[in-house]
Amino acid sequence: MNNQFTQGSGNVYQDLGFEDSEERLAKAKLAMRIEEVITQNQLKQVEAAKILGINQPKVSALMNGRLSGFSMEKLIHFLNLLNQDVEIIVKSHAGKADSHGWLKVALT
């Protein structure tokens, strides 16, 4: 039996080779918080749809991680509609001059 494994990076999208892995992970984390708030508040999908201004099938897609139809801005707006504060912090990147900054969503 071969017990070899590869340590993941912590970002499944990066591990799968997606170029936009940080954005995909950020959107997934925002969607997870939306699903968490809807569940904690015991909202039915129809009720959540009314609050978010979308239809029930879109709530279902969101709750099931199908995020291609949702921008990061829209997900942030949904969180605000669900009475969640979203804080965005922009700071200088400490890496090499020719490197890019990074995107991270931290849930508290």
C-alpha contacts under 8 A as a table, 3 or more apart, distances in Angstrom:
res1	aa1	res2	aa2	distance
8	G	11	N	7.27
8	G	12	V	7.30
8	G	15	D	6.56
9	S	12	V	7.21
9	S	14	Q	7.27
9	S	15	D	6.50
11	N	14	Q	5.33
11	N	15	D	6.35
11	N	21	S	7.24
11	N	22	E	7.65
11	N	25	L	6.70
12	V	15	D	4.90
12	V	16	L	6.14
12	V	21	S	7.96
12	V	25	L	7.91
13	Y	16	L	5.06
13	Y	17	G	6.36
13	Y	18	F	5.55
13	Y	20	D	7.99
13	Y	21	S	4.80
13	Y	22	E	7.66
13	Y	24	R	6.87
13	Y	25	L	6.83
14	Q	17	G	5.03
14	Q	18	F	5.57
14	Q	19	E	7.31
14	Q	21	S	4.96
14	Q	22	E	7.50
15	D	18	F	7.75
17	G	21	S	7.62
18	F	21	S	5.14
20	D	23	E	5.53
20	D	24	R	6.26
21	S	24	R	5.07
21	S	25	L	6.11
22	E	25	L	5.19
22	E	26	A	6.10
22	E	102	W	7.33
22	E	103	L	5.87
22	E	104	K	7.01
23	E	26	A	5.00
23	E	27	K	6.11
23	E	103	L	6.85
24	R	27	K	5.19
24	R	28	A	6.16
25	L	28	A	4.98
25	L	29	K	6.19
26	A	29	K	5.18
26	A	30	L	6.28
26	A	72	M	7.93
26	A	103	L	7.37
26	A	104	K	6.24
26	A	105	V	5.37
27	K	30	L	5.10
27	K	31	A	6.09
27	K	67	L	7.53
27	K	71	S	7.83
27	K	72	M	5.86
27	K	75	L	7.39
28	A	31	A	5.06
28	A	32	M	6.05
28	A	65	G	6.98
28	A	67	L	7.65
29	K	32	M	4.97
29	K	33	R	6.34
29	K	105	V	6.81
29	K	107	L	7.73
30	L	33	R	5.20
30	L	34	I	6.34
30	L	72	M	8.00
30	L	75	L	6.41
30	L	76	I	7.19
30	L	79	L	7.92
30	L	105	V	7.62
31	A	34	I	4.96
31	A	35	E	6.16
31	A	62	L	6.58
31	A	63	M	7.18
31	A	65	G	7.07
31	A	67	L	7.95
31	A	75	L	6.76
32	M	35	E	5.12
32	M	36	E	6.08
32	M	63	M	7.65
33	R	36	E	4.87
33	R	37	V	6.13
33	R	79	L	7.87
33	R	107	L	7.78
34	I	37	V	5.23
34	I	38	I	6.20
34	I	63	M	7.87
34	I	75	L	7.95
34	I	78	F	7.35
34	I	79	L	6.14
34	I	82	L	7.78
35	E	38	I	5.16
35	E	39	T	6.07
35	E	62	L	7.72
35	E	63	M	5.51
36	E	39	T	5.13
36	E	40	Q	5.97
37	V	40	Q	5.05
37	V	41	N	6.03
37	V	82	L	7.28
38	I	41	N	5.29
38	I	42	Q	6.14
38	I	43	L	5.38
38	I	44	K	7.82
38	I	48	A	6.82
39	T	42	Q	4.90
39	T	43	L	6.28
40	Q	43	L	7.82
43	L	46	V	7.96
43	L	47	E	5.85
43	L	48	A	5.98
44	K	47	E	5.20
44	K	48	A	6.25
45	Q	48	A	4.98
45	Q	49	A	5.97
45	Q	56	Q	5.76
45	Q	59	V	6.17
45	Q	60	S	6.98
46	V	49	A	5.02
46	V	50	K	6.39
46	V	55	N	7.43
46	V	56	Q	5.30
47	E	50	K	5.23
47	E	51	I	6.48
48	A	51	I	5.12
48	A	52	L	6.07
48	A	56	Q	7.82
48	A	59	V	7.17
49	A	52	L	5.09
49	A	53	G	5.76
49	A	54	I	5.00
49	A	55	N	5.25
49	A	56	Q	5.33
49	A	58	K	7.81
49	A	59	V	6.05
50	K	53	G	5.17
50	K	54	I	6.56
50	K	55	N	7.38
51	I	81	L	6.74
51	I	82	L	7.44
52	L	78	F	5.80
52	L	81	L	6.38
52	L	82	L	7.78
54	I	58	K	6.50
54	I	59	V	7.24
55	N	58	K	5.55
55	N	59	V	6.66
56	Q	59	V	5.00
56	Q	60	S	6.21
57	P	60	S	4.92
57	P	61	A	6.20
58	K	61	A	4.96
58	K	62	L	6.12
59	V	62	L	5.02
59	V	63	M	6.04
60	S	63	M	5.10
60	S	64	N	6.13
61	A	64	N	5.12
61	A	65	G	6.30
61	A	66	R	5.01
61	A	67	L	7.09
62	L	65	G	5.27
62	L	66	R	5.59
62	L	67	L	5.99
63	M	66	R	7.62
66	R	69	G	7.73
67	L	70	F	5.35
67	L	71	S	7.98
68	S	71	S	7.73
70	F	74	K	6.09
70	F	75	L	6.65
71	S	74	K	5.12
71	S	75	L	6.38
72	M	75	L	5.11
72	M	76	I	6.24
73	E	76	I	5.12
73	E	77	H	6.18
74	K	77	H	4.95
74	K	78	F	6.19
75	L	78	F	5.01
75	L	79	L	6.35
76	I	79	L	5.09
76	I	80	N	6.38
76	I	86	V	6.91
77	H	80	N	5.07
77	H	81	L	6.26
78	F	81	L	5.01
78	F	82	L	6.25
79	L	82	L	4.98
79	L	83	N	6.52
79	L	84	Q	5.16
79	L	85	D	7.27
79	L	86	V	7.46
80	N	83	N	5.08
80	N	84	Q	4.89
80	N	85	D	6.07
80	N	86	V	7.18
81	L	84	Q	7.22
92	S	101	G	7.85
93	H	100	H	7.57
93	H	101	G	5.34
93	H	102	W	7.85
95	G	99	S	6.30
95	G	100	H	7.78
95	G	101	G	7.79
96	K	99	S	5.29
